[in-house]
């Protein structure tokens, strides 16, 4: 399996698994407090991991042109998105909210294809349709839908749009330190949500419960986001979003065991649809003659066909390694994804 695909699947697994576990804690805190603590646990945990890894604070080395993309991603995905979702949840049923959250994968792909001109093969489009269809089937409400006059569904759709924008903006900085990107998002988003909860007069749970919530946030939101960024680096936005859209199915599968929820024919129908979608993506082969334009950036790499360069510093020969490096113009043909080295027109 391609390493980037593995990262995307792990991201979906961790995030999907966090949902049924969060359901066990939902009565311990209000939704906005719970969301804030989850994000804060992610930011603090990843920040500590980065300090330990680098033996102290280290400049992330992001180019000046990358900061606006990261700040935009934090604003849309970490601040606006959660607030819109929490507001929507207060005016919607849980079934309708689950159904509408599948819009994130669709909007992520549409923005990637239309705005950022990311390539979309027929196999990828069909796989996306199958995965989203599985999510829709899995979360289709058994009763009546909310009133059309409710403001809840538009608010949830707005949250999905914010996260779709976040996913596409994050792709622009995905070559940078994944721990720094994910940690910054969690720390800022968690702080903002907790401050909003405090201003609104929400009660905070006991310290032991806070610890459980933050630990869940570190795994389900923090480590998951690191995996998501690494997947973006190698797969591009649309394909990463497609694999990640299996998270609701993974969460439902775990809930069957953890919460002992009943198995229905709808569940197995969703299983088949999502399985077909993932298979379509796994078996995709995109190959054509393409030209790499001059590019200079920094990320962990080995000296493969895309990294043939000299070093202007003493190198111990270990790979992979990270440093600022330049890519010369090269034209060749090989199977590839729209990763950080293959963002070309077709």
Buried (B, 14 or more C-beta within 10 A) or exposed (E): EEEBBBBBBBBBBBBBBBBBBBEEBEEBBBBBBBBBBBBBBBBBBBBEBBBEEBEEEEEBBBEEEBEEBBBBBBBBBBBBBBBBBBBBBEBBBEBBBBBBBBBBBBBBBBBBBEEBEBBBBEBBBBBBBBBBBBBBBBBEBEEEBBEEEBBBBBBBBBBBBBBBBBBBBBBBBBBBBBBBBBBBBBBBBBBBBBEBBBEEEBEBBEEEBBEBBBBBBBBBBBBBBBBBBBBBBBBBBBBBBBBBBBBBBBBBBBBEEBEEEEEEEEBEBBBEBBBBBBEBBEEBEBEEEBEBEEBEBBBBBEEEEBBEEEEEEEEEEEEEBEBEBEBEEEEEEEEBBBBBBBBBEE
